[in-house]
Amino acid sequence: MSLSTHVLDTARGRPAAGIAVRLEQGTGDGWREVARGETDADGRIGGWCPGAGVHRLVFDVADLHEGFFPEVTVVFRIADAEQHHHVPLLISPFGYTTYRGS
């Protein structure tokens, strides 16, 4: 199983490089950091292997546009740890969207 993410700056029409991202796993007491990284020139991070359970990606986008959202948190559940999971983030100064990619 692997997890990847991709940050796209929809206002500029290009990948968002240099975005700090934390991967955290849900525990009974809150969240535990599993990994952290920074998006590459293509806006991507890959190769994380978090396993089954509830996880979240925390994107530090404060410097991207100096916009309304300084941080974006995406919470998701991995039911089948044998599958690849891809969680893209499309962001602009006043909005964002995400989905389960392939």
DSSP file (Angstrom, degrees, kcal/mol; ACC not computed):
  #  RESIDUE AA STRUCTURE BP1 BP2  ACC     N-H-->O    O-->H-N    N-H-->O    O-->H-N    TCO  KAPPA ALPHA  PHI   PSI    X-CA   Y-CA   Z-CA
    1    1 A M              0   0    0      0, 0.0     2,-0.3     0, 0.0    83,-0.2   0.000 360.0 360.0 360.0 141.2    0.0    0.0    0.0
    2    2 A S  E     -a   84   0A   0     81,-0.5    83,-2.6    47,-0.1     2,-0.4  -0.973 360.0-148.6-142.3 160.4    1.2    3.5   -0.7
    3    3 A L  E     +aB  85  48A   0     45,-2.7    45,-1.7    -2,-0.3     2,-0.3  -0.989  17.6 174.7-129.4 136.2   -0.2    7.0   -0.4
    4    4 A S  E     -a   86   0A   0     81,-2.1    83,-2.5    -2,-0.4     2,-0.3  -0.932   9.1-163.4-135.6 162.5    0.6    9.9   -2.5
    5    5 A T  E     -aB  87  45A   0     40,-2.7    40,-2.1    -2,-0.3     2,-0.3  -0.949   3.3-162.2-141.9 162.6   -0.6   13.5   -2.8
    6    6 A H  E     -aB  88  44A   0     81,-0.7    83,-3.1    -2,-0.3     2,-0.5  -0.967   7.4-154.0-149.1 125.4   -0.4   16.3   -5.4
    7    7 A V  E     -a   89   0A   0     36,-2.8     9,-2.6    -2,-0.3     2,-0.5  -0.916  12.2-170.8-108.6 123.8   -1.0   20.0   -4.8
    8    8 A L  E     -aC  90  15A   0     81,-2.8    83,-2.9    -2,-0.5     2,-1.1  -0.957  19.1-143.5-116.6 128.1   -2.2   22.1   -7.8
    9    9 A D  E  >> -aC  91  14A   0      5,-2.8     5,-1.7    -2,-0.5     4,-1.5  -0.772  18.4-175.6 -87.4  98.3   -2.3   25.9   -7.7
   10   10 A T  T  45S+     0   0    0     81,-2.0    82,-0.2    -2,-1.1    -1,-0.2   0.723  77.8  61.1 -73.8 -20.3   -5.5   26.4   -9.7
   11   11 A A  T  45S+     0   0    0     80,-0.8    -1,-0.2     1,-0.2    81,-0.1   0.850 117.6  29.8 -71.5 -33.7   -5.1   30.2   -9.6
   12   12 A R  T  45S-     0   0    0     -3,-0.4    -2,-0.2     2,-0.2    -1,-0.2   0.548 105.8-125.5-101.6 -11.0   -1.8   30.0  -11.4
   13   13 A G  T  <5S+     0   0    0     -4,-1.5    -3,-0.2     1,-0.2    -2,-0.0   0.870  74.1  90.6  71.0  37.1   -2.5   26.9  -13.4
   14   14 A R  E   <S-C    9   0A   0     -5,-1.7    -5,-2.8    29,-0.0    -1,-0.2  -0.974  82.9 -75.9-154.8 165.8    0.5   24.9  -12.2
   15   15 A P  E     -C    8   0A   0      0, 0.0     2,-0.8     0, 0.0    -7,-0.3  -0.291  43.0-123.3 -62.9 152.1    1.8   22.6   -9.5
   16   16 A A    >   -     0   0    0     -9,-2.6     3,-0.5    26,-0.2    -9,-0.2  -0.859  31.5-165.9-101.3 102.6    2.5   24.0   -6.1
   17   17 A A  T 3   +     0   0    0     -2,-0.8    23,-0.2     1,-0.2    24,-0.2  -0.545  63.7  28.1 -85.7 151.5    6.1   23.2   -5.2
   18   18 A G  T 3  S+     0   0    0     21,-2.3     2,-0.5     1,-0.2    -1,-0.2   0.683  74.7 150.0  77.6  19.3    7.6   23.6   -1.8
   19   19 A I    <   -     0   0    0     -3,-0.5    20,-2.1    21,-0.2     2,-0.3  -0.757  44.1-131.9 -87.3 124.6    4.4   23.0    0.2
   20   20 A A  E     -FG  38  60B   0     40,-0.6    40,-2.7    -2,-0.5     2,-0.4  -0.595  28.6-174.4 -75.4 133.7    5.0   21.4    3.6
   21   21 A V  E     -FG  37  59B   0     16,-2.9    16,-2.4    -2,-0.3     2,-0.4  -0.997  11.8-160.5-134.6 133.5    2.7   18.4    4.3
   22   22 A R  E     -FG  36  58B   0     36,-2.1    36,-2.5    -2,-0.4     2,-0.5  -0.917   6.9-152.4-109.9 139.6    2.3   16.3    7.4
   23   23 A L  E     -FG  35  57B   0     12,-3.1    11,-3.2    -2,-0.4    12,-1.7  -0.962  21.3-178.1-107.7 125.7    0.7   12.8    7.4
   24   24 A E  E     -FG  33  56B   0     32,-2.8    32,-2.3    -2,-0.5     2,-0.4  -0.927  18.4-142.0-125.9 149.5   -1.0   11.9   10.7
   25   25 A Q  E     -FG  32  55B   0      7,-2.9     7,-2.3    -2,-0.3    30,-0.2  -0.911  25.0-116.9-110.7 136.7   -2.7    8.8   11.9
   26   26 A G  E     +F   31   0B   0     28,-3.2     2,-0.2    -2,-0.4     5,-0.2  -0.508  36.2 179.6 -71.3 135.6   -5.8    8.9   14.2
   27   27 A T  E >   -F   30   0B   0      3,-3.2     3,-1.0    -2,-0.2    -1,-0.0  -0.745  46.4 -97.1-123.9 174.8   -5.4    7.4   17.6
   28   28 A G  T 3  S+     0   0    0     -2,-0.2     3,-0.1     1,-0.2    -2,-0.0   0.754 125.7  42.3 -63.9 -22.7   -7.8    7.0   20.5
   29   29 A D  T 3  S-     0   0    0      1,-0.1     2,-0.4     0, 0.0    -1,-0.2   0.356 127.9 -78.2-106.3   3.4   -6.2   10.2   22.0
   30   30 A G  E <  S-F   27   0B   0     -3,-1.0    -3,-3.2     2,-0.0     2,-0.4  -0.974  77.9 -20.1 141.6-127.4   -5.9   12.4   18.9
   31   31 A W  E     -F   26   0B   0     -2,-0.4     2,-0.4    -5,-0.2    -5,-0.2  -0.951  40.9-161.0-130.0 144.1   -3.3   12.4   16.1
   32   32 A R  E     -F   25   0B   0     -7,-2.3    -7,-2.9    -2,-0.4     2,-0.2  -0.991  27.9-119.4-124.1 128.4    0.2   11.0   15.8
   33   33 A E  E     +F   24   0B   0     -2,-0.4    -9,-0.3    -9,-0.2     3,-0.1  -0.483  32.5 173.1 -68.4 131.0    2.5   12.2   13.1
   34   34 A V  E     -     0   0B   0    -11,-3.2     2,-0.3     1,-0.4   -10,-0.2   0.745  62.4 -14.1-105.8 -38.6    3.6    9.4   10.7
   35   35 A A  E     -F   23   0B   0    -12,-1.7   -12,-3.1    13,-0.0    -1,-0.4  -0.979  52.9-160.0-159.0 163.0    5.5   11.3    8.1
   36   36 A R  E     +F   22   0B   0     -2,-0.3     2,-0.3   -14,-0.2   -14,-0.2  -0.985  19.9 149.9-147.8 155.5    6.2   14.7    6.7
   37   37 A G  E     -F   21   0B   0    -16,-2.4   -16,-2.9    -2,-0.3     2,-0.4  -0.939  36.3-110.2-165.6-175.2    7.5   16.1    3.5
   38   38 A E  E     -F   20   0B   0     -2,-0.3   -18,-0.2   -18,-0.2     6,-0.1  -0.997  38.4-104.5-135.0 137.1    7.6   18.9    1.0
   39   39 A T        -     0   0    0    -20,-2.1   -21,-2.3    -2,-0.4     6,-0.2  -0.308  37.0-131.2 -63.0 142.9    6.0   18.9   -2.5
   40   40 A D    >   -     0   0    0      4,-2.1     3,-2.4   -23,-0.2   -21,-0.2  -0.046  41.5 -75.3 -81.4-171.1    8.5   18.5   -5.3
   41   41 A A  T 3  S+     0   0    0      1,-0.3   -24,-0.2   -24,-0.2    -2,-0.1   0.748 136.0  51.1 -61.2 -24.4    8.7   20.7   -8.5
   42   42 A D  T 3  S-     0   0    0      2,-0.1    -1,-0.3   -26,-0.1   -26,-0.2   0.291 120.9-109.1 -95.0   8.6    5.7   18.8   -9.9
   43   43 A G  S <  S+     0   0    0     -3,-2.4   -36,-2.8     1,-0.2     2,-0.3   0.678  76.3 130.8  76.9  18.7    3.7   19.4   -6.6
   44   44 A R  E     -B    6   0A   0    -38,-0.2    -4,-2.1    -6,-0.1     2,-0.3  -0.764  38.3-178.7-115.2 151.6    3.9   15.8   -5.6
   45   45 A I  E     +B    5   0A   0    -40,-2.1   -40,-2.7    -2,-0.3     2,-0.3  -0.981  23.5 161.0-136.0 135.9    4.8   13.7   -2.6
   46   46 A G  E     +     0   0A   0     -2,-0.3   -42,-0.2   -42,-0.2    40,-0.0  -0.893  36.5  63.9-144.7 174.9    4.7    9.9   -2.8
   47   47 A G  E     +     0   0A   0      1,-0.3     2,-0.2    -2,-0.3   -43,-0.2   0.523  58.4 142.1  87.8   6.4    5.9    6.7   -1.2
   48   48 A W  E     -B    3   0A   0    -45,-1.7   -45,-2.7    -3,-0.1    -1,-0.3  -0.598  31.9-165.0 -79.8 144.5    4.2    7.0    2.2
   49   49 A C        +     0   0    0     -2,-0.2   -47,-0.1   -47,-0.2    -1,-0.0  -0.698  21.3 159.1-129.7  78.2    2.8    3.7    3.6
   50   50 A P        -     0   0    0      0, 0.0    -1,-0.1     0, 0.0   -48,-0.1   0.682  36.8-142.3 -80.5 -17.3    0.5    4.6    6.5
   51   51 A G        -     0   0    0     30,-0.2    27,-0.1    29,-0.1    29,-0.1  -0.222  42.9 -30.7  81.4-178.9   -1.6    1.3    6.7
   52   52 A A  S    S+     0   0    0     27,-0.1     2,-0.2    25,-0.1    27,-0.2  -0.312  93.9  62.0 -73.2 155.9   -5.3    1.0    7.4
   53   53 A G  E    S- H   0  78B   0     25,-2.6    25,-3.1     2,-0.0     2,-0.4  -0.756  89.8 -38.4 127.5-171.5   -7.2    3.4    9.6
   54   54 A V  E     + H   0  77B   0     -2,-0.2   -28,-3.2    23,-0.2     2,-0.3  -0.784  62.2 168.1 -93.5 131.8   -8.1    7.1    9.7
   55   55 A H  E     -GH  25  76B   0     21,-3.0    21,-2.6    -2,-0.4     2,-0.3  -0.846  19.4-151.8-134.7 167.6   -5.5    9.5    8.6
   56   56 A R  E     -GH  24  75B   0    -32,-2.3   -32,-2.8    -2,-0.3     2,-0.5  -0.996   8.0-147.0-145.1 147.1   -5.1   13.1    7.7
   57   57 A L  E     -GH  23  74B   0     17,-2.3    17,-2.7    -2,-0.3     2,-0.6  -0.947  14.6-159.6-106.8 130.3   -2.9   15.2    5.5
   58   58 A V  E     -GH  22  73B   0    -36,-2.5   -36,-2.1    -2,-0.5     2,-0.5  -0.953   6.5-162.3-115.7 114.2   -2.2   18.7    6.8
   59   59 A F  E     -GH  21  72B   0     13,-3.3    13,-2.1    -2,-0.6     2,-1.1  -0.845  11.6-147.9-100.5 123.9   -1.1   21.1    4.1
   60   60 A D  E     +GH  20  71B   0    -40,-2.7   -40,-0.6    -2,-0.5    11,-0.2  -0.779  35.0 154.8 -90.9  96.9    0.8   24.3    5.1
   61   61 A V    >>  +     0   0    0     -2,-1.1     3,-1.1     9,-1.0     4,-0.7   0.145  29.4 116.1-110.0  17.4   -0.4   26.7    2.3
   62   62 A A  H 3> S+     0   0    0      8,-1.1     4,-0.6     1,-0.3    -1,-0.2   0.848  82.2  40.6 -57.9 -37.8    0.0   30.0    4.2
   63   63 A D  H 34 S+     0   0    0     -3,-0.2    -1,-0.3     7,-0.2    -2,-0.1   0.521  94.9  84.4 -90.6  -4.9    2.7   31.3    1.9
   64   64 A L  H <4 S-     0   0    0     -3,-1.1    -1,-0.2     1,-0.2    -2,-0.2   0.959 122.5 -16.2 -64.6 -52.8    1.1   30.1   -1.4
   65   65 A H  H  < S-     0   0    0     -4,-0.7    -1,-0.2     4,-0.2    -2,-0.1   0.388  79.9-121.8-126.8  -4.3   -1.3   33.0   -1.9
   66   66 A E  S  < S+     0   0    0     -4,-0.6    -3,-0.1    -5,-0.4    -4,-0.1   0.898  71.6 146.6  50.7  40.7   -1.3   34.7    1.5
   67   67 A G        -     0   0    0     -6,-0.3    27,-0.2     2,-0.3    -1,-0.1   0.095  65.4 -70.7 -93.4-157.7   -5.0   33.9    1.0
   68   68 A F  S    S+     0   0    0     25,-2.0    26,-0.1     1,-0.2    -6,-0.1   0.793 114.6  59.8 -71.5 -32.9   -7.9   33.0    3.2
   69   69 A F        +     0   0    0     24,-0.5    -2,-0.3     1,-0.2    -4,-0.2  -0.862  51.3 173.9-105.8 104.4   -6.7   29.4    4.1
   70   70 A P  S    S+     0   0    0      0, 0.0    -8,-1.1     0, 0.0    -9,-1.0   0.744  77.0  19.8 -77.2 -22.1   -3.3   29.2    5.8
   71   71 A E  E     -H   60   0B   0    -11,-0.2     2,-0.4   -10,-0.2   -11,-0.2  -0.998  64.2-158.3-148.1 142.0   -3.7   25.5    6.4
   72   72 A V  E     -H   59   0B   0    -13,-2.1   -13,-3.3    -2,-0.3     2,-0.5  -0.991   8.5-166.0-123.5 129.4   -5.8   22.7    4.8
   73   73 A T  E     -H   58   0B   0     -2,-0.4     2,-0.5   -15,-0.2   -15,-0.2  -0.965   1.3-169.5-117.1 127.4   -6.6   19.5    6.6
   74   74 A V  E     -H   57   0B   0    -17,-2.7   -17,-2.3    -2,-0.5     2,-0.4  -0.966   5.2-163.4-119.0 116.8   -8.0   16.5    4.7
   75   75 A V  E     +H   56   0B   0     -2,-0.5     2,-0.3   -19,-0.2   -19,-0.2  -0.838  19.3 162.2-101.5 135.2   -9.2   13.5    6.8
   76   76 A F  E     -H   55   0B   0    -21,-2.6   -21,-3.0    -2,-0.4     2,-0.4  -0.964  32.0-125.2-149.7 162.1   -9.7   10.2    5.1
   77   77 A R  E     -H   54   0B   0     -2,-0.3     2,-0.7   -23,-0.2   -23,-0.2  -0.942   9.6-155.6-115.9 131.9  -10.1    6.5    5.9
   78   78 A I  E     +H   53   0B   0    -25,-3.1   -25,-2.6    -2,-0.4     3,-0.2  -0.928  20.9 166.5-103.5 112.2   -8.0    3.7    4.4
   79   79 A A  S    S+     0   0    0     -2,-0.7     2,-0.7     1,-0.2    -1,-0.2   0.833  70.4  43.7 -92.3 -38.9  -10.0    0.5    4.5
   80   80 A D    >   -     0   0    0      1,-0.1     3,-1.6   -29,-0.1    -1,-0.2  -0.886  63.4-171.1-113.5 101.3   -7.8   -1.7    2.2
   81   81 A A  T 3  S+     0   0    0     -2,-0.7   -30,-0.2     1,-0.3    -1,-0.1   0.563  81.5  68.4 -70.1  -7.7   -4.2   -1.2    3.0
   82   82 A E  T 3  S+     0   0    0    -81,-0.1    -1,-0.3     2,-0.1     2,-0.2   0.644  87.8  81.8 -84.4 -15.3   -3.2   -3.2   -0.2
   83   83 A Q  S <  S-     0   0    0     -3,-1.6   -81,-0.5   -82,-0.1     2,-0.4  -0.533  83.9-114.9 -88.5 155.1   -4.6   -0.5   -2.5
   84   84 A H  E     -a    2   0A   0    -83,-0.2     2,-0.4    -2,-0.2   -81,-0.2  -0.720  30.6-159.0 -82.9 139.1   -2.8    2.7   -3.6
   85   85 A H  E     -a    3   0A   0    -83,-2.6   -81,-2.1    -2,-0.4     2,-0.4  -0.977   8.7-172.2-122.2 135.4   -4.4    5.9   -2.4
   86   86 A H  E     -aD   4 101A   0     15,-0.6    15,-3.2    -2,-0.4   -81,-0.2  -0.995   2.8-172.2-129.0 127.0   -3.9    9.3   -4.0
   87   87 A V  E     -a    5   0A   0    -83,-2.5   -81,-0.7    -2,-0.4    13,-0.2  -0.849  10.2-168.2-123.7  93.5   -5.3   12.5   -2.4
   88   88 A P  E     -a    6   0A   0      0, 0.0    11,-0.8     0, 0.0     2,-0.4  -0.471   7.2-153.7 -78.4 152.2   -4.9   15.6   -4.6
   89   89 A L  E     -aE   7  98A   0    -83,-3.1   -81,-2.8     9,-0.2     2,-0.5  -0.989   5.2-167.4-126.0 121.4   -5.5   19.1   -3.3
   90   90 A L  E     -aE   8  97A   0      7,-2.7     7,-2.2    -2,-0.4     2,-0.4  -0.944  20.7-179.0-106.3 122.7   -6.5   21.8   -5.8
   91   91 A I  E     +aE   9  96A   0    -83,-2.9   -81,-2.0    -2,-0.5   -80,-0.8  -0.948  19.8 169.6-133.4 145.6   -6.2   25.2   -4.2
   92   92 A S  E >   - E   0  95A   0      3,-2.7     3,-1.0    -2,-0.4   -27,-0.1  -0.815  55.8 -84.3-135.7 176.7   -6.8   28.9   -5.0
   93   93 A P  T 3  S+     0   0    0      0, 0.0   -25,-2.0     0, 0.0   -24,-0.5   0.806 125.1  22.9 -58.4 -30.1   -6.7   32.0   -2.7
   94   94 A F  T 3  S+     0   0    0    -27,-0.2     2,-0.3   -26,-0.1    -3,-0.0   0.162 124.8  25.6-126.4  19.8  -10.3   31.5   -1.6
   95   95 A G  E <   -E   92   0A   0     -3,-1.0    -3,-2.7   -26,-0.1     2,-0.3  -0.979  50.2-169.1-171.3 161.7  -11.2   27.9   -2.1
   96   96 A Y  E     -E   91   0A   0     -2,-0.3     2,-0.3    -5,-0.2    -5,-0.2  -0.982   3.4-165.9-152.7 160.4   -9.9   24.3   -2.4
   97   97 A T  E     -E   90   0A   0     -7,-2.2    -7,-2.7    -2,-0.3     2,-0.3  -0.974   5.1-175.9-144.8 158.3  -11.2   20.9   -3.3
   98   98 A T  E     +E   89   0A   0     -2,-0.3     2,-0.3    -9,-0.2    -9,-0.2  -0.957   4.9 169.8-148.9 164.2   -9.9   17.4   -2.9
   99   99 A Y        -     0   0    0    -11,-0.8     2,-0.8    -2,-0.3    -2,-0.0  -0.966  45.6 -83.4-163.4 169.5  -10.9   13.9   -4.0
  100  100 A R        -     0   0    0     -2,-0.3   -13,-0.2   -13,-0.2     2,-0.0  -0.802  53.9-172.8 -86.4 114.5   -9.7   10.3   -4.0
  101  101 A G  B      D   86   0A   0    -15,-3.2   -15,-0.6    -2,-0.8    -1,-0.0  -0.068 360.0 360.0 -91.0-165.4   -7.5   10.1   -7.1
  102  102 A S              0   0    0    -17,-0.1   -18,-0.1    -2,-0.0   -15,-0.1   0.359 360.0 360.0-123.8 360.0   -5.8    7.1   -8.7
